[in-house]
Amino acid sequence: MSVIVTDAGFATTDWAADLGAQDVLTLASDTNPHTVDLSAAPKLVRVEFPSSADGRGFTIARVLRDHGYTGKLRATGHVIADQYAMARRCGFDDVEISDDLAARQPEDQWKFRSDWRQNDYQSRLRRA
Amino acid sequence: MYKYSEFDTAFLAERNAQFRAQVERRIDGSLTEDEFKPLRLMNGLYLQLHAYMLRVAIPYGTLRSAQMRQLAMIAEKWDKGYGHFTTRQNIQYNWPKLRDVPDILDALGEVEMHAIQTSGNTIRNVTADHFAGAAADEVDDPRPVAELLRQWSTDHPEFQFLPRKFKFAVIGSEADRAVIRAHDIGVQLVEQDGKRGYRILVGGGLGRTPMIGKVIRDFLPEEDLLPYAEAIVSTYNILGRRDNKYKARIKITVHENGIDTYKELTEARFAELKPQFEGVDQEMLSSIRAQFAAPAFRNAPTDDFDAAYKADPVFRAWADTNLAAHKVEGYAIVSISLKKHGETPGDATAEQMRLIADLGEQYSHDDIRISHEQNVILPHVHKSDLPALHAALKTLGLATANIGLISDIIACPGMDYCALATARSIPVAQEIAQRFDALKMEHDIGPLKIKISGCINACGHHHVGHIGILGLDRAGVENYQITLGGDGTEEATIGQRTGPGFSYEEITDAIERIIRAYLEHRTDAQETFLEAYRRLGADPFKAALYPDKAEGKANAA
């Protein structure tokens, strides 16, 4: 089982649980985001993080957003609380972690990072 | 000089609070060691041979006196009373305790400093020409651009877990005093048809596979810098290898894919990113530039300098080696050597740091630089102040007249501190410096750069030393390989290996044989070692290094 993390903390239910297979696209961390076919307009794209040290998923998310994907984006796998703000800033909507990880890094550690809009050099440098 | 905005201050306070919590969460088990490691690294904390090491960023090598005093305070309060200045314009503390580190970071924050991204697979401290703003040959001061890049790269959400570390260096002149060709991205301020822009190099680096950076854009318009840099790194994050850490640097990515393919992918990504930068970064750059405005230079006579130069041979020797031309008449750029013969290259005691701070405040418009060659620079000193400055430097062993000479050696920490090292570097540097000091040959030899690395990772930049020394481990015994002809300037060249290495006991003698061969073969005292090597090739030096072999060859013939 897994836990979905949003800005509000640990979600009690997963809104995506009832989605059909055709609505969900899961991408491995070695996916080249520039060639992902989004023509089927998935409602949810899940990007896998095999290890918290593997940062490819952050670029995958940003490229998908830059290519116009407006559906939900989820980071799934070994994402730690310290990476929550990075994930949100790169365009992910939520993070899916294992029960074990959720037990080791309880909700308060994730909420500590939920104000991801604060103190963000990037948004400061980009927008007028 | 740059003063933190409210934003910078708030960011840093939050970041330090986060790290404090991360240390606690490591202790309570919330974070595993594998998870904690990249987090401590991106906050500058290494685990070394004997203890933790904290690497503090000195962005573009620039310090105010108050910052230098705080570095001295930290050295005394939380370390053993000294710090070590590195080849990437950082200062390292070798003995902090983990539980003290959050307090050290707060103390740094008080003077607008940090240790963010000085380690780990992130974009590292952005370095720059240590003569920036003072050199006569620059298009413009490169530091404002380096500060913009610092802000852009700090906590960049996409680039905190790259395949490998990633280093930027920025210069503002054709002369390359920051080794940009050995950086992942090198940025050179240029002017074309009256317009400012940048020459961008990519894929340089030393380490076990040395490569000279390749030009990816000969002229990048000024406003495109951040989206272009982002496109390069974004491309690397997807394309860079993660299966082998020795093949993970961008130099390998560019080499394996070819610069043309790499450029094509970068340009495609750039086209997507460019519209996201709406120009506010350029407004910020102008306001940063205003903060780097040149100080009010004074027009005063230099009689005191001229008199001391005539009267005092010790002052004259120092002035001849340690001063560089300043863009303003009557001023000089002063290099303070941290390479006193027999001392550890790059080390400074708290007392020395405080003296440097005082002198920087009094004589250099509160502007102090750290060079990648591990020396300190006072960039704006009026010549009339030089005799007094020199006298003050002498009191704490800071007046060594050896900048650019054989004892001005770059050396990595080596096996004395580093867990990766395969050989000692510091004692080799000390012995070479003392040997040539004892022989009183240093000034006769003239400009010569010796660079020493204690392992194949090449932190001591041995590949670009005129004489490079690489310390390896051969079956448990230190073995030192020599390379010749390397050059870290705009004519960047990787040095060539001479042949079999030498033992720890033999290496200083070997260097002396090279030097004696140079003195014998040079056309005159004007021909530098590097020029002589380029004219002669390696043969006369190899003959001097391996006399038995040369004899054997002669006999065979």
Interface residues (C-beta under 8 A of the other chain):
Chain A: N32 P33 H34 S52 A53 D54 G55 R56 F58 T59 I60 R62 V63 D66 H67 I80 D82 Q83 A85 M86 A87 R89 C90 R104 Q105 P106 Q109 F112 R113 Q118 N119 D120 Y121 Q122 R124 L125 R126 R127 A128
Chain B: F7 A10 F11 E14 R15 Q18 A21 Q22 R25 G29 S30 L31 T32 D34 E35 P38 L39 N121 Q151 W152 T154 D155 H156 P157 E158 F159 Q160 F161 L162 L226 S234 N237 I238 R242 A268 R269 E272 L273 Q276 F277 E278 G279 V280 D281 M284
